[in-house]
Every structure is written in C-alpha cells, then in structure tokens.
C-alpha cells in the first residue's frame, strides 16, 4: 500500500475532511476521507494507508477548504508526505 501523511495547518494537524484518491492515467480509485471524532476517544490514524494498484501514477488530494492538488508518484514508492499548496 501507500502510506500518506498530510501536513496541514496547526488548527487541523491531521487534515480532517481531506479526501484522497490514487490514480493511473484517466482512471481514479475510490475516495478515502480523513475523519476525527467518529466516536468516544476515536479518530483515524495520522497516516492513511491506501491500496496501491500496479501502474498508479498520481495521488489526488481535496483539502478541507475545497482546493485540490495532484501529486506524482514514483514507481515503487510506498510512502509520501503531502503539504498543502499555498
């Protein structure tokens, strides 16, 4: 899989509300959303692990403010840290 860590701002350090998708050419995989507070003392991990299909080339991020960003993936890459673009 691909381990994805988001670097956002201090008031939302885990990127709650961000959506992630792995892409390959014109094909996009399912959307994964980062959640916090789903139950008593619960939240998603700071690092999201996503399925990494063969031939994956991009990671698409929709930040909580609605801005989108596409990051290229290198062949064999299994971890990435994405910082919000200005």
C-alpha positions in Angstrom: 0.0 0.0 0.0 0.8 3.7 0.0 1.3 5.4 3.4 0.0 9.0 3.1 0.7 11.7 5.7 -0.8 15.1 5.3 0.7 18.3 6.6 -1.9 21.0 7.0 -2.2 23.9 9.4 -1.9 24.0 13.2 -5.7 24.1 13.8 -6.3 20.9 11.7 -3.0 19.0 12.1 -4.3 15.7 10.7 -6.1 17.1 7.7 -9.6 16.1 8.9 -12.0 16.4 6.0 -9.4 15.8 3.3 -10.2 13.3 0.5 -7.6 11.1 -1.1 -7.6 9.1 -4.4 -5.0 7.1 -6.2 -4.9 7.5 -10.0 -3.5 5.8 -13.0 -3.8 7.7 -16.3 -7.5 8.6 -16.7 -8.7 6.0 -14.1 -9.2 7.0 -10.4 -9.6 4.7 -7.5 -12.1 5.0 -4.6 -12.0 8.1 -2.4 -10.7 7.9 1.1 -11.7 10.7 3.6 -9.7 11.5 6.8 -12.0 11.6 9.9 -11.7 12.6 13.5 -14.2 12.2 16.3 -16.3 9.4 14.9 -16.9 8.1 18.4 -15.8 8.3 22.0 -12.0 8.9 22.0 -11.7 7.9 18.4 -10.1 9.2 15.2 -8.3 8.0 12.2 -4.5 7.5 12.4 -2.3 10.4 11.4 -1.0 8.2 8.5 -3.6 6.8 6.0 -2.7 3.6 4.2 -4.2 3.2 0.8 -4.3 0.4 -1.7 -1.6 0.9 -4.3 -2.6 -0.7 -7.6 0.0 -1.6 -10.2 0.7 1.3 -12.5 -0.5 4.0 -10.0 0.9 7.4 -11.1 -0.8 10.1 -9.0 -2.3 10.9 -5.6 -5.2 13.4 -5.7 -6.0 15.4 -2.6 -9.0 17.6 -2.0 -8.2 19.7 1.1 -10.9 20.6 3.7 -11.2 24.1 2.1 -12.1 22.6 -1.3 -8.7 23.2 -3.0 -7.4 20.2 -5.0 -3.8 19.1 -5.6 -2.4 16.2 -7.7 1.0 14.8 -6.7 3.0 12.4 -8.9 4.0 9.0 -7.5 7.4 7.4 -8.4 7.5 3.8 -9.4 7.9 1.6 -6.3 7.0 4.5 -3.9 5.3 3.3 -0.8 5.2 6.4 1.4 4.5 10.1 0.8 4.0 13.3 2.8 1.9 15.9 1.1 1.9 19.5 2.2 -1.0 21.8 1.3 -0.1 24.1 -1.6 -0.4 27.8 -0.9 
